[in-house]
Amino acid sequence: MLAVWGGIGHSGDVLERRSGDGFIRCGDGHVRWGIYGAAGVVFVIREADGPRVMLQKRSAMAHEGGTWSCAGGALDQGELPYDGALREATEEVGDIPGQPVLLGEFVFNPSADWAYTTMVVEVDQRFGQSVNFETDAVGWFTPDEVATLAVHAGFAVSWPHLLAIITA
């Protein structure tokens, strides 16, 4: 499939895209989702009493269903993590309002042949709802509230690093 990809992120060339959907056995022996790696996004809004972050509750049809995590998923072949993270978020929680501002990123790289990149992106208004089968609910939480949630194991590893970006 040929696609022009550039409206959301940093890529703008016409590329032949192959879906990255699928599991891969990584060099460390673990099986992970995303043939070309994966990416997600934590949206942040600044409110009078402090920052809030958007998380989605993963449906039973998703890996580690019933846990909370950021919107995200498999990268397509040649897709940059920023582009993939925002594409996945749009597919899972709806259109992103305004002009999102990238605050930083954290790369979880447990194996030389696979990585999950989480983008931290500030928005100027709350948004989000379940728009496909992967998401049961969407919520905006304070960092203290996130600490009380049952979160996806991969998100739990990344959260301290993401929190440092959010509170910087």
C-alpha positions, 0 to 999 in steps of 0.5 A: 500500500502506498501512503503519504504520511506527514500530517501527524508527525515527522515523516512526509515522504511517500512510502510503501507501508507494511503493517507491523501488526503481529508478534515477534520472538525477540533476541532475548527470547520474549515474544512481543507485539510489533514486528517493527517495534511499537510506540505509544503516547501519554497525553498531558494536560496542565490544570490548576491543581497539577498535571493530568495524564490520559490513560486507556483501560485495555479491553479483554481482547488486548494483551494484558486486558483490564489494565491501564496504559497509554494508547499505542501499538505496533509500528508499521514498516518505516514508520517513525515512533512519533507518527505511529504513536499518534496514529495508534492513539487516533485509532484507539481514543479518537482525534487529537485536538489542537496542536499537540506539543512533544515534551519528550520520549522514553525508549524501553529497549529490552532487546537489541531487535525491539523497542517500545517508544513512549511519547509524552505530548501536551494537549490543551484540552481533555479528549478521548473515548473508546473508539475501537475494540482495544479500549474499554475506557479512557480516563484523565488521572493525576500522577498520584492516581496513576500509582493506584491503578492496575497498569500494564507491566510494560507501562509500569516499567516506563512510568517513572521515566515518563513521570520525570518528563511530565513533572520537569 
